[in-house]
Amino acid sequence: MESQIKLRQVASGWEFESERHLENFVWSNLEKLFGYKPLKRQHQVNGQYCDIIAVGKSQELVVLELKNSEDRYIVQQLTRYYDALLQEKHFYQQINFQIPVTLIAVAPKFHRDNYIDRKYHQLKFQFLSFHVICKNERFSLNLIDVDTNENFHLNFDYSFKTLSDKNIPIPPKRFYQLLERCTNEQKSKLAKFREKVLIFDYRMEEVVHDGGILYGKGRNKYCAELRLNSKKELVCFLWLPHKFYTGEQVNIIRFRIWTDWQRAAIVRPAARGLGKITSIDIELAKQAATNHSLNKFIDEALQRWFERI
């Protein structure tokens, strides 16, 4: 199955590379997810192409329309499929057309127009929102009925590409200079930090500037920075919402971060350079880092960057 699907990492987590890959996954796992017997995919009838046609547990016709992103017209599409299929009555040997047809829309989220169209429609439509979840490098697909909150959950094997497969550029000379005083363990964690940032989005760039390295795209659209302090120690900066510091939601701000490249905490805002940071500020941040992981802050910085790009 892995060869038939492809995932990509986005700000909100993971998603299918395309609608075709979503269809491949649902088609291959139709019985596991719903208990439906697959009949045909991309079935053409009266000029319409139905994503998936299946047989329900009572031999009823099941029609699934899949969207890899929000779409306003999914109810209209299913209505046209319904009309065409009832006229032609394909698969009559497997399907009992006396039983009401099951119409299912699958999408990551539903536009409000979908709910309005469904509200005033005489047919019944089941809306299922889906999410791809990755936890500890193990993947699962969650389908949730938006009306009943019934959950369809399926674990699956998928190995996302390694660093070398993702065409990560060779680190600039400055990157190695920043690592000179790091331990081997820290170097390994920093390599993972760099990989995590660069594979997040194809537009992510690594820019050597003012003695440090910036990660982002375009002028002033950054999410992370590495530079050295006066003691030649490596320092990390992340662009985060101000609420992480004051609890109030305002603009994205460049923050200095204390981290051992596993735990992390915000030190203070730093508009430029190293910022006006004292040893007391750093010590307080170090004490506050006990229950906070660096990955949490990186994920937030990446998401906010993605929203601004």
N, C-alpha and C positions, 0 to 999 in steps of 0.2 A: 504493500500500500504506500510505503514511503516514497517510492519512485513516482507515484501518481499525484502526490500533493506537495505543495511547497508553501512554507510559512515565511513571514517577514516580521521583524520587530518594529513596532511603531510606538508612539508616545504613550498610548494606553496599555501597551503590552504586546500581544501577538495577534496577527490576523492572517488569513489565507492570502497568498500572493495574488490570486485572481479569483473571479467567480467560478472559473473552470476547475480550479483546485478545490474549492468548496464543494462543487458538484461531485467531483471524484470521491471526496471523503464521504459525503452523505450517501451516495449511490452504493459505495462499497460496504457501508455500515447500516443500511436501511433497516434490516431485520434486527440488528442489535439495538438500535436507537428506538424504533417504534414497533417492531414486530410486523412490519409490512413486507410483502413479497415484491421485489422489484420486477417491473415488466419491461419498461423501455425508458431511455433518457433522450432528451432532445427530439421528442416525438413530434413529427410534423402533421398537422391536421388543419385544413382550410387556411393555409398560409400562416398558421400559428406554430410556434415551437415551444412545446412544454418541457420544462427542465427534467422532471421525473414523473413517470406514471407508475403506479403501484397498485397492488391488491390488498385490501384491508382484511381483517380477521373474519369478517362476515361476507367476504367476496365483494365488498363495495369498491368502487373506483376511488383511488386516492391520487390527488394531483398536488405536487409540491413545486412552488416557485421559490427560487433561491436568490438572495441578493447579498453581495459582499460588502455593501455600504447602504446607507439610508436611501430609500427610494419612495417617491410620492405616489406611484401609479401601480403598485402591486395588486391592489384589489381589482382594478380594471383589467389587468392582465389575466388574473385567475378567472374573472367573469367571462372573458373571451374564450379561454381554454374550455371552460365548463360548457359554454354554448356549442362550440365546435365538436367537442367529444360526445355530447349527447346526440347531436345530429348524425354523426358518423357511426357511433357505437362500435368503435374498434375494440378488439379483445373481448368480444361478446361471449366467447367460450369460457373465459376465466372470470368474467365480471358479471355480477347481478345488477343490472341497471334499474331494477325496481327499488333498490336501496339508495338512500340519499348519498350523493357524492361528497367525499371529504376533501375540503380545500385548505391547504396549509401554506402559509407564507413564512419563510425563514429569512431573518435578517439580523444584523447586529443591533439595530434599533429601528423604531418605526416613526415615520413622520406623522405629525398630528393629522394631516389630510387622510392618512390611511384609516385612522379611527373614525373620522367623519364619514368617509365613504362606506365603511362597514356598518356604522350606526344606522344608516338609512337604506340598507340593502336587504333584500329578502332572502339572500343566501347567507349561509353561515361560514365564517372564515376563522381559522385558528392561526393566531399570531405567535410565533416562537422566536424569541431573541436568542442569539448564540454568542458565546464568548470562548475564545481559545485561552486556556490557562496553562502557564508553565510554572511549576514549583519544583525546585531542586532538579532542574533539567528534565522533569517528567511532564508530559503533556496530557491534557484532557480537553474534551469539548463539552461545554455545558449548554444545553438548550432549555429555556425556561418559557413556559406558557404564560404570556403576559396577563392573562385573565385569572388563572387558577394558581399561578406560581408553582405548578407542577414542574419538576426538574428531571430532565433526561441527561444522564452523565455517562461519558464514555472515555476511558483512558486509552491512549494510543502511543505507539512507539514512533519517535521522530528524532533524528539526530541532526540538529542544525549545524551548519558548516563550521569548520575550525577556522582559526585565525588565518592560516595560509590559504584556505579556500576562499576567503572573503576578500582577497586582494588588498589586504591592509598594506599601505605603503611602508617602506623601510623607515624606521624612526630617523628623524633628522639628527645631525651631530649634536645639537643642543640638548636633545633628550638624554643622550648618554652622559653629557656633562652634568646634567641635573642629578643623575643617579650616582655620581662618583662617591658620595659619602653614605650611600644607603647600604644596608645589609643585603645579603642575597635574598632573604625572605621578603624584605621591602621591595627589592627590584622585581621579584615575581608578582607581587601584588600590584605594583605600578604598571607592569606589562598588562595585567588583566584590566586595570583601570583604563588604560589607553585603548585596549581592544573594545571594551564595553562602550566607550564613547564613540569611537570611529565606526563601529558596525551598526550603530543605532539608526543612521539615516545616510543615504548615499550622498547627501549634500554636505555632510560634516567635513570640515577642513581642519588641518593642523598647521597653525601659523606661528613661525618664530618671530617674536616681536619684543623689543625692549629687554632683551636678556632672558625672557621667559618664553613659554609656549601657550598659545591660545587655541581653544577648540570651539569652532562655531562656523558661521557663514556670513559673509558680508560685514560691512562696517557696523560695529556696536551690537552685533547679534551673536553673542558668545554664550557659552554655558559653563565653561571651565577654564582654568588657567593654572599653570605650574610655574613657579619661579623660586629663586634662592633668597634667603634673608642674609643679613650681615655676617652671620656665622656659617654661611655656605650650607645651611640646612634647607631641605626642600619644603616649600609651602604650597598649599592648595587653596584655590579660590573657586567658588561656585556662584552662579547667578541664580538667586532664589527669591520667592515672594517675601515681602517684608514681614508677612504674618509669622514666618518662622522665627522672627526675632522679637516682635512686639505683640503678636496675636492679632494684628490688624491687617486686612487685605489691602495693600496698595501696590505700587509698582515693583517690578523686578529689580533687585539690588545685588551688587557684587559683594559677597561676604568672604571674609577670611575664615578658613576652616581649620580646626585642630583635628588631626587624625593620625593614627598609627597604621592607616591604610586598611583597617578593619572596623574599629570604632571611630566615631566622629562627633563633633559638636561645633556649633557656630561660635566664633570668637567675637567678632564685631563686623559691622559694615566697613568696607574698605573701597572707597570710590576709585582710587588709583594706587599704583605702587604696592607697598606692603601695608599701607594704612597706619593710622595712629593707634598702635597696639602696644599695651604694656605687658610685662611679665605676669602681672596679676590677672589680666584678661585671659591670658593663655592658660594659666593654672586653673582658673574657674571653669574654662571650657573643657579642660582635660578631666576635671572631676565630673562634669555634666555628661561626659561621653559614655558613661558606663552602659546605658541602655539604648544607645543609638548606633546604628550601623552606617558606615560610609555609603553603602549601596542605596540606602533610603534617600539620602541627600542627592546622590548622583541621579537616581531615577526621577526625582522631582525636578532637578535642574534640566534634565533632558526633555521632560515633558513640557516644561515652560518654554524652553528654546523652540521646541517643535511648534508650539502655538504661535510663536512670534515670527517664525521664518516665512 
